[in-house]
């Protein structure tokens, strides 16, 4: 077995584009779920709105790159308002029902035949990333340390992505240690008590939903730009569940929880997958084929999440008291 290949791929995955994208998506979820107690099961919808807001403005309407970015951010704000206005005055589970349905509605709308001229249908959109890569300061070639390396385009995505992760971590830290953030955490614990003190709970919840949704839109930007294409079926509910796995693994209501969770999740996922493939190829494991490794890998991820929820539901950095929600 090629252990160098196994560990190299795992480390690259732990700091690669998928880790960055899911770190951003989970930071947004952390604002919703970890700090405010909002059960948002539609983070994939915010990611899709960001990705398609960027891609549609450039590929379909021929507008500049920064117009696409602003459109994606504005789309996330509008999407949050549409979700929050009818649900945030109700119990927490209503938001969960609405968000998971709304994310699917977004996916089905952008893949519809009727709007194929705008969103590209099931084939999605391409030819919108040139403006982003034209700003790439890295020349052609490989960049890295030792066997761990990335090409110049991936390196540019990673540079922008990890800078965004750092910026949003700082913003979340400052926000949650401000009076505004303390009100959010109080709402998570007991919103009736907060309401009795004269605070507008609905307004605070809406602000948190918008904030986390905008962070999710930035995950969508990187999702689309890293592939130089966007396709609707990439934004299924699986994306949201992965983001929750990342958040729970790292620890909810912790600034660095989503970042550590994303890096560790993708490192372990690729470590196990590549390890099993090498074991099968070298006949260390003989009762499965290489084609079955992917399915077994996802089964192991599910088992690992179940065990995590049983034995350490607060995650690596979390505190059990931080995940107790007031679902009234």
N, C-alpha and C positions, 0 to 999 in steps of 0.2 A: 504493500500500500504506500502511496505517495503522500506521506504526512505533511510534507512541505506544501503541496497543492491544497490539501484539506485546510490547513490553518491559514494559508494565504488568502484563499477565497473567503473564509469566514471573517477574517479581519477586514478585508475589502468591503464585505457586505455590512459590517458593523459601522463603518464610517462612510458608506456609499450613498448613492442617491435615494435608495428606498428608505434608508434610516433617516435621512434628512426630511423626506416628504412626510413620513409617519411621525417624526418628532414634532413637526409643525402642526399636523392634524391633531396630535394628542395634546399639544399645548392649548389649542383651541378648546378641546374637550375638557381639559383641566380647568379652564375658566368656567365652563358650563357646569360640569359635574363635580369636579373636585372642590371648587371654591364656593359655588352658588347652589349646588344641589339640583341643577336642572338635568333631567334625564333626556339628553339629546341623543337619539338613535339615528340621526340623519346627517352626521358630519360629512358623509360622502356627498350629500347634496351641496354643501358649501364648497367642497373641493371641486365638484363638477361645475358649479357656477363660476368659480374663479378661472378654471381651465378654459371653459367655453366662452366666457366673457373676453378673455385674452385672444383666443384663437379666432373667434367669429369676427371681431373687429378688424383683425389683420387679414385673415385669409379670405373672408367673404366680402368685407366692405373696403379693404385696402387702406385702412387707417394706420397711423403710426403706432409703434410698439407701446409707448407710454399711454396712449389713449386706450389701448387694450387692457393695460394694467388698471387704470382708473375705472374702466367699465366693469372689470371683474370685482373690484372692491365695492363699487356702487351696487352691483348685483347681489353681493353677499349681504349688504346692509338691507336692501329691499327684501331679500329672501328671509332674513331674520325677522323683519317687521311683519311680513305676511304670516310667518309661523307663530310669532309671539303674541300678536294682538288678540287673536281669538282663544288662546290657550293659557297664557301666563297667569290669568286670574283664577284658573281652575287648579285641580290637584296635579301633582307632578306627573302621574301616569298619563294624563291627557297629552302633555307635551311629547312624551315618548311615542305615543300612538301616531300623533300628527307628523312628527319629524321623520319617522321611518317610512311613512307613506309619502311624504313630500319629496324625500330623496329619490324614491322610486319614480314619482311623477316627473321629476327633472330628467332622470335617465331616459324615461320613455318618450318624453317630449323631444329631446335632442336626437333620438334615434328614429323618430317618426318619418315616414315617407313624405307626408305633407310638407314638412319643413326641411327636406333634404337639401334644397338649394341654399339654405342658410346655415344649417348645422352639419351637413354632410351625411345624414342618415346613419346607417350601421357602419359605414366606412369611416366616419369621423372626418376630421379636418387635418390638413397638412400645410406646409409652406407658410408658416407664421413665425418661425423662430430665427429668421435671418437677422432681424434687428437686435435680438439678444446676443447672438454669437458674434455679431460685428463689433461688440464691445469687449470681446475676449482678449485679455492681455497676454494670454499664454500662446506661444508659438507652437507649430506642429511638433509632435513628439510625445514621449511618455514622461510623466512626472510622478515621483514617489520616492520611497526609501527601500532599498533592497529589492526583494521580490514583490513588494506591494506597490502597485503603480496604477495610474489612470491616464487616459489620453487627454489631450488638451481641452476638448469639448467637455468631457466629464469633469475635469479639474475646475473649469469655469463654473459649472453648475454647482459643484461641491463648495467652492469658495463663496459664491453668493448664498447658497443654502445655509451653510453653517454660520455665516454672518447674520442672516435673518433669524436663525435659531437663537443666537446670542442676544440679538437686539430684543426679540420678543421675551426672552427670559428676563432680561433686565426690566422691561416694561411691566411684566407680570409681577416681578418682585416689588417694584416701586408702587404699583397699583394696589397690591394686596397688603402692603404695609402702610397704606394711607387710610384715612377715615372712610373713603369709599370702599376699599377692600374689606375693611373690618365690618362694614354693614353687610356686604355680600356673604361673609362667613357667618354672620349672625342670622341672616336669612336661611342659610343652609341648616343651621341648628334649630331655629324656632322662628318662623316668619311671623307668627301671631304676636310674639313678644316685640319684634321689630316694628310691626304695624302699630302696636299700642304706644310706642314711643314717638309716633307721628311721622315715621318714614314712609315714603311711597314705595312699597315693596314691588309693585308692578313696574315702576320706572327703573328701579335698580336691576330687576331681572331682565328687562328689555336691553338695558345697556350691556349687561354681561353677555346676553345672547348675541348682540351685534359684535361686541369685541371678539368673542371666540369665533364667530362666523367669519370675520375678516381674516383672522389668523388662518383659518381653514382655507380661505380663498388663496392665500399666499402658498399654501401647500399645493393647491391646484395649479398655480402658475408653474411651480417647479415640476410638478407631475407632467404637465404638457411639454414644457421646454426640454426636459431631460430626454424625452422620446421624440421631440420634434414632430409630434403628432398627438392627436387626442381622439379617443374612440369611446362611445357611450358605455359599453359594457364593462369598461375598466372601473366605473364608478358605482358598482353594486354595493349591497349592504355588507359584503365581505370586507370592504375597505373600512367601514365604521367599526366592525367587530375587531379587526386587527388594531385599529387605533385604541379601542378600549383595552385590548390585551396589553398593548404597549404602556398605556397609562397605569393599569393595575399592576403590571410588573414593576414599573419604576416607582410607583407610589403616588396616589392621588393627593391633591392639595400640597404638593411639594414642587417648587420651581424647577428643579432639575429632574424630577421624576420622569416626565415624558422623554427627556433626552437620554437618560440612562436606560430607560425601558426600551426605546427604539433601537439604540445601539446593541443592547444585549439580546433583544428579540431576534434581530436579523443575523447577528453573529451566530447564535445558537441554531437558528433555522437552517442556515447554509452549512454550518459545521456538521450537523446531523445528516443533512441531505448529501453533501459531498462525501462524508465518511461512509455512509451506506452504499453510495455508488461505487466508491473505490473497493469496499469490501465485497460487493457483488462481482465487480470486474476481476478481482483477484481470487475469486472463489472462496473467500473467507466466509461469506454467507451464500448458501446454495439453494435455499428454499424459496427465494423470490428472484424476480428478474429486475433489470434496471428500470423498465417501464413501470414497475409497481412501487418504486422508491418514493415518488412524489406523493402518492396517496397515503402511504405509511407514514411519511414525514408529517403530513397534516394531522393524521391521527395522533401522533406523538405530541404535536403542538397542543391539540385539544386536551389530551391527558395531562400534559404539563400545566395547562391553565386550570383545570379542575383541581389538581393537587395544590396549586398555588392558592386558589380560593379557599381550600380547606385548611391548609396549614399556615399560610401567611397572607390573608386577604388584604392586608394593608400594603403589600408590596415591599420592595427593598428599602425605600426611604420613608415610607408612609407610617401613619399612626392610625390605629383602629378608630380612634375618636374622630378622625377627620373624614371618615367615610360613612358616618351615621347621618342619614338624611331625614329631614322633616318632610314627609310625603303627604302632609295634610292638604 
